[in-house]
């Protein structure tokens, strides 16, 4: 998954200004954890404005690394709008 995802990002986001917000929706914390662990290394290497938004149910003890985590899609959308406006 990691290599395929990295190739996809390279194809769709070459030298483009702005940010790339990757949103992941999952019914399980394990699913969100898998994607966060796969995407974060690519995000760190990119050197670009890449953000990770996770939407789903996560236990209070979970230590998933992302820019935003919420069970409500409305929270993700509001956060995305705020991030976008702050870059202008």
VMD Tcl script that builds the backbone (N, CA, C; Angstrom):
set m [mol new atoms 264]
animate dup $m
set s [atomselect $m all]
$s set {name element resname resid chain x y z} {
  {N N UNK 1 A 0.818 -1.199 0.000}
  {CA C UNK 1 A 0.000 0.000 0.000}
  {C C UNK 1 A 0.859 1.259 0.000}
  {N N UNK 2 A 1.915 1.265 0.782}
  {CA C UNK 2 A 2.751 2.457 0.927}
  {C C UNK 2 A 3.319 2.939 -0.408}
  {N N UNK 3 A 3.876 2.022 -1.170}
  {CA C UNK 3 A 4.487 2.403 -2.450}
  {C C UNK 3 A 3.437 2.867 -3.457}
  {N N UNK 4 A 2.318 2.171 -3.523}
  {CA C UNK 4 A 1.246 2.573 -4.435}
  {C C UNK 4 A 0.700 3.944 -4.061}
  {N N UNK 5 A 0.545 4.181 -2.782}
  {CA C UNK 5 A 0.045 5.477 -2.331}
  {C C UNK 5 A 1.039 6.587 -2.665}
  {N N UNK 6 A 2.306 6.314 -2.455}
  {CA C UNK 6 A 3.343 7.299 -2.762}
  {C C UNK 6 A 3.359 7.629 -4.266}
  {N N UNK 7 A 3.180 6.630 -5.108}
  {CA C UNK 7 A 3.116 6.860 -6.560}
  {C C UNK 7 A 1.897 7.702 -6.917}
  {N N UNK 8 A 0.766 7.405 -6.305}
  {CA C UNK 8 A -0.455 8.168 -6.557}
  {C C UNK 8 A -0.270 9.632 -6.177}
  {N N UNK 9 A 0.295 9.880 -5.024}
  {CA C UNK 9 A 0.534 11.258 -4.573}
  {C C UNK 9 A 1.458 11.967 -5.564}
  {N N UNK 10 A 2.487 11.279 -6.014}
  {CA C UNK 10 A 3.414 11.866 -6.984}
  {C C UNK 10 A 2.739 12.236 -8.295}
  {N N UNK 11 A 1.763 11.441 -8.712}
  {CA C UNK 11 A 1.065 11.712 -9.967}
  {C C UNK 11 A 0.079 12.868 -9.860}
  {N N UNK 12 A -0.624 12.951 -8.753}
  {CA C UNK 12 A -1.691 13.965 -8.653}
  {C C UNK 12 A -1.241 15.274 -8.025}
  {N N UNK 13 A -0.052 15.298 -7.432}
  {CA C UNK 13 A 0.335 16.499 -6.688}
  {C C UNK 13 A 1.765 16.920 -6.989}
  {N N UNK 14 A 2.065 17.073 -8.266}
  {CA C UNK 14 A 3.399 17.486 -8.693}
  {C C UNK 14 A 3.488 19.007 -8.702}
  {N N UNK 15 A 4.375 19.535 -7.912}
  {CA C UNK 15 A 4.697 20.959 -7.940}
  {C C UNK 15 A 3.462 21.860 -7.916}
  {N N UNK 16 A 2.426 21.441 -7.259}
  {CA C UNK 16 A 1.223 22.264 -7.195}
  {C C UNK 16 A 1.225 23.056 -5.897}
  {N N UNK 17 A 0.814 24.322 -5.977}
  {CA C UNK 17 A 0.749 25.120 -4.749}
  {C C UNK 17 A -0.437 24.672 -3.892}
  {N N UNK 18 A -0.420 25.072 -2.648}
  {CA C UNK 18 A -1.534 24.770 -1.766}
  {C C UNK 18 A -1.250 23.574 -0.876}
  {N N UNK 19 A -2.317 22.971 -0.404}
  {CA C UNK 19 A -2.191 21.842 0.507}
  {C C UNK 19 A -2.923 20.635 -0.051}
  {N N UNK 20 A -2.541 19.482 0.441}
  {CA C UNK 20 A -3.231 18.244 0.124}
  {C C UNK 20 A -3.745 17.689 1.438}
  {N N UNK 21 A -5.058 17.590 1.558}
  {CA C UNK 21 A -5.660 17.024 2.759}
  {C C UNK 21 A -6.132 15.618 2.429}
  {N N UNK 22 A -5.565 14.661 3.120}
  {CA C UNK 22 A -5.933 13.267 2.942}
  {C C UNK 22 A -6.918 12.931 4.052}
  {N N UNK 23 A -8.124 12.572 3.674}
  {CA C UNK 23 A -9.156 12.237 4.647}
  {C C UNK 23 A -9.405 10.733 4.612}
  {N N UNK 24 A -9.390 10.132 5.781}
  {CA C UNK 24 A -9.624 8.699 5.909}
  {C C UNK 24 A -10.839 8.501 6.814}
  {N N UNK 25 A -11.784 7.714 6.335}
  {CA C UNK 25 A -12.986 7.389 7.096}
  {C C UNK 25 A -12.965 5.897 7.385}
  {N N UNK 26 A -13.172 5.530 8.642}
  {CA C UNK 26 A -13.163 4.123 9.010}
  {C C UNK 26 A -14.098 3.886 10.187}
  {N N UNK 27 A -14.676 2.712 10.222}
  {CA C UNK 27 A -15.542 2.351 11.338}
  {C C UNK 27 A -14.742 1.800 12.513}
  {N N UNK 28 A -13.467 1.521 12.288}
  {CA C UNK 28 A -12.646 0.955 13.359}
  {C C UNK 28 A -11.402 1.801 13.603}
  {N N UNK 29 A -10.975 1.789 14.843}
  {CA C UNK 29 A -9.725 2.459 15.190}
  {C C UNK 29 A -8.531 1.790 14.545}
  {N N UNK 30 A -8.623 0.475 14.348}
  {CA C UNK 30 A -7.525 -0.254 13.714}
  {C C UNK 30 A -7.333 0.199 12.266}
  {N N UNK 31 A -8.430 0.453 11.570}
  {CA C UNK 31 A -8.346 0.941 10.199}
  {C C UNK 31 A -7.694 2.307 10.133}
  {N N UNK 32 A -8.100 3.196 11.044}
  {CA C UNK 32 A -7.506 4.534 11.085}
  {C C UNK 32 A -6.025 4.458 11.446}
  {N N UNK 33 A -5.692 3.584 12.370}
  {CA C UNK 33 A -4.301 3.408 12.773}
  {C C UNK 33 A -3.452 2.905 11.602}
  {N N UNK 34 A -3.972 1.945 10.843}
  {CA C UNK 34 A -3.250 1.420 9.685}
  {C C UNK 34 A -2.941 2.534 8.691}
  {N N UNK 35 A -3.960 3.315 8.337}
  {CA C UNK 35 A -3.738 4.376 7.352}
  {C C UNK 35 A -2.828 5.467 7.888}
  {N N UNK 36 A -2.973 5.826 9.139}
  {CA C UNK 36 A -2.093 6.850 9.719}
  {C C UNK 36 A -0.648 6.372 9.693}
  {N N UNK 37 A -0.414 5.110 10.066}
  {CA C UNK 37 A 0.949 4.582 10.064}
  {C C UNK 37 A 1.518 4.461 8.657}
  {N N UNK 38 A 0.665 4.304 7.665}
  {CA C UNK 38 A 1.123 4.218 6.273}
  {C C UNK 38 A 1.350 5.591 5.661}
  {N N UNK 39 A 0.516 6.538 5.995}
  {CA C UNK 39 A 0.559 7.861 5.367}
  {C C UNK 39 A 1.561 8.798 6.031}
  {N N UNK 40 A 1.722 8.737 7.340}
  {CA C UNK 40 A 2.598 9.673 8.043}
  {C C UNK 40 A 4.049 9.669 7.558}
  {N N UNK 41 A 4.663 8.525 7.269}
  {CA C UNK 41 A 6.033 8.575 6.737}
  {C C UNK 41 A 6.113 9.278 5.378}
  {N N UNK 42 A 5.127 9.080 4.543}
  {CA C UNK 42 A 5.080 9.744 3.234}
  {C C UNK 42 A 4.885 11.244 3.433}
  {N N UNK 43 A 4.018 11.580 4.360}
  {CA C UNK 43 A 3.755 12.980 4.693}
  {C C UNK 43 A 5.040 13.662 5.177}
  {N N UNK 44 A 5.791 12.985 6.027}
  {CA C UNK 44 A 7.036 13.546 6.557}
  {C C UNK 44 A 8.079 13.752 5.463}
  {N N UNK 45 A 8.148 12.827 4.507}
  {CA C UNK 45 A 9.129 12.907 3.422}
  {C C UNK 45 A 8.756 13.937 2.364}
  {N N UNK 46 A 7.476 14.240 2.241}
  {CA C UNK 46 A 7.019 15.071 1.134}
  {C C UNK 46 A 7.562 16.493 1.190}
  {N N UNK 47 A 7.728 17.023 2.396}
  {CA C UNK 47 A 8.210 18.390 2.516}
  {C C UNK 47 A 7.207 19.401 2.003}
  {N N UNK 48 A 6.032 18.966 1.707}
  {CA C UNK 48 A 4.979 19.843 1.186}
  {C C UNK 48 A 3.910 20.006 2.250}
  {N N UNK 49 A 2.923 20.771 1.921}
  {CA C UNK 49 A 1.810 20.969 2.837}
  {C C UNK 49 A 0.815 19.828 2.678}
  {N N UNK 50 A 1.062 18.758 3.393}
  {CA C UNK 50 A 0.181 17.601 3.362}
  {C C UNK 50 A -0.398 17.419 4.760}
  {N N UNK 51 A -1.692 17.251 4.838}
  {CA C UNK 51 A -2.377 17.092 6.120}
  {C C UNK 51 A -3.154 15.785 6.121}
  {N N UNK 52 A -3.305 15.197 7.304}
  {CA C UNK 52 A -4.030 13.945 7.461}
  {C C UNK 52 A -5.204 14.161 8.400}
  {N N UNK 53 A -6.406 13.899 7.899}
  {CA C UNK 53 A -7.631 14.018 8.686}
  {C C UNK 53 A -8.258 12.635 8.818}
  {N N UNK 54 A -8.506 12.228 10.044}
  {CA C UNK 54 A -9.093 10.920 10.295}
  {C C UNK 54 A -10.494 11.085 10.872}
  {N N UNK 55 A -11.430 10.342 10.318}
  {CA C UNK 55 A -12.813 10.428 10.771}
  {C C UNK 55 A -13.296 9.028 11.131}
  {N N UNK 56 A -13.634 8.845 12.401}
  {CA C UNK 56 A -14.118 7.556 12.860}
  {C C UNK 56 A -14.018 7.449 14.361}
  {N N UNK 57 A -14.450 6.346 14.872}
  {CA C UNK 57 A -14.446 6.133 16.319}
  {C C UNK 57 A -13.080 5.629 16.758}
  {N N UNK 58 A -12.477 6.370 17.686}
  {CA C UNK 58 A -11.157 6.027 18.202}
  {C C UNK 58 A -11.236 6.001 19.729}
  {N N UNK 59 A -10.604 5.016 20.321}
  {CA C UNK 59 A -10.618 4.931 21.781}
  {C C UNK 59 A -9.802 6.079 22.377}
  {N N UNK 60 A -10.134 6.437 23.588}
  {CA C UNK 60 A -9.447 7.531 24.290}
  {C C UNK 60 A -7.964 7.223 24.494}
  {N N UNK 61 A -7.613 5.956 24.592}
  {CA C UNK 61 A -6.227 5.544 24.843}
  {C C UNK 61 A -5.374 5.514 23.579}
  {N N UNK 62 A -6.009 5.610 22.432}
  {CA C UNK 62 A -5.294 5.511 21.162}
  {C C UNK 62 A -4.350 6.690 20.970}
  {N N UNK 63 A -3.192 6.406 20.385}
  {CA C UNK 63 A -2.197 7.450 20.129}
  {C C UNK 63 A -1.922 7.555 18.630}
  {N N UNK 64 A -2.972 7.695 17.863}
  {CA C UNK 64 A -2.832 7.818 16.416}
  {C C UNK 64 A -2.332 9.218 16.086}
  {N N UNK 65 A -1.328 9.296 15.244}
  {CA C UNK 65 A -0.735 10.571 14.860}
  {C C UNK 65 A -1.419 11.100 13.594}
  {N N UNK 66 A -2.108 12.236 13.724}
  {CA C UNK 66 A -2.731 12.882 12.569}
  {C C UNK 66 A -2.919 14.359 12.886}
  {N N UNK 67 A -3.303 15.117 11.886}
  {CA C UNK 67 A -3.521 16.544 12.087}
  {C C UNK 67 A -4.853 16.820 12.771}
  {N N UNK 68 A -5.838 15.976 12.504}
  {CA C UNK 68 A -7.136 16.104 13.163}
  {C C UNK 68 A -7.803 14.738 13.198}
  {N N UNK 69 A -8.511 14.475 14.304}
  {CA C UNK 69 A -9.274 13.238 14.461}
  {C C UNK 69 A -10.631 13.610 15.024}
  {N N UNK 70 A -11.683 13.096 14.414}
  {CA C UNK 70 A -13.029 13.355 14.916}
  {C C UNK 70 A -13.967 12.248 14.462}
  {N N UNK 71 A -15.024 12.066 15.216}
  {CA C UNK 71 A -16.065 11.123 14.810}
  {C C UNK 71 A -17.074 11.795 13.886}
  {N N UNK 72 A -17.055 13.122 13.828}
  {CA C UNK 72 A -18.039 13.873 13.051}
  {C C UNK 72 A -17.410 14.444 11.786}
  {N N UNK 73 A -18.048 14.169 10.664}
  {CA C UNK 73 A -17.552 14.704 9.390}
  {C C UNK 73 A -17.620 16.229 9.379}
  {N N UNK 74 A -18.568 16.799 10.089}
  {CA C UNK 74 A -18.685 18.258 10.153}
  {C C UNK 74 A -17.429 18.884 10.740}
  {N N UNK 75 A -16.849 18.233 11.759}
  {CA C UNK 75 A -15.616 18.734 12.361}
  {C C UNK 75 A -14.463 18.696 11.369}
  {N N UNK 76 A -14.388 17.631 10.593}
  {CA C UNK 76 A -13.331 17.495 9.585}
  {C C UNK 76 A -13.474 18.582 8.521}
  {N N UNK 77 A -14.701 18.816 8.070}
  {CA C UNK 77 A -14.941 19.845 7.057}
  {C C UNK 77 A -14.603 21.233 7.582}
  {N N UNK 78 A -14.983 21.534 8.810}
  {CA C UNK 78 A -14.679 22.841 9.402}
  {C C UNK 78 A -13.170 23.018 9.548}
  {N N UNK 79 A -12.501 22.001 10.020}
  {CA C UNK 79 A -11.049 22.062 10.160}
  {C C UNK 79 A -10.386 22.283 8.804}
  {N N UNK 80 A -10.843 21.548 7.781}
  {CA C UNK 80 A -10.282 21.680 6.432}
  {C C UNK 80 A -10.444 23.102 5.905}
  {N N UNK 81 A -11.598 23.668 6.132}
  {CA C UNK 81 A -11.845 25.039 5.685}
  {C C UNK 81 A -10.921 26.019 6.406}
  {N N UNK 82 A -10.733 25.836 7.697}
  {CA C UNK 82 A -9.849 26.709 8.469}
  {C C UNK 82 A -8.412 26.605 7.988}
  {N N UNK 83 A -7.934 25.391 7.755}
  {CA C UNK 83 A -6.567 25.173 7.271}
  {C C UNK 83 A -6.396 25.837 5.903}
  {N N UNK 84 A -7.355 25.667 5.036}
  {CA C UNK 84 A -7.294 26.257 3.708}
  {C C UNK 84 A -7.254 27.780 3.770}
  {N N UNK 85 A -8.061 28.362 4.604}
  {CA C UNK 85 A -8.104 29.823 4.726}
  {C C UNK 85 A -6.812 30.371 5.328}
  {N N UNK 86 A -6.193 29.632 6.212}
  {CA C UNK 86 A -4.949 30.095 6.863}
  {C C UNK 86 A -3.767 30.106 5.909}
  {N N UNK 87 A -3.859 29.375 4.799}
  {CA C UNK 87 A -2.753 29.365 3.825}
  {C C UNK 87 A -2.804 30.516 2.842}
  {N N UNK 88 A -3.925 31.195 2.786}
  {CA C UNK 88 A -4.074 32.284 1.806}
  {C C UNK 88 A -3.339 33.516 2.233}
}
mol reanalyze $m
mol bondsrecalc $m
mol representation Tube
mol addrep $m
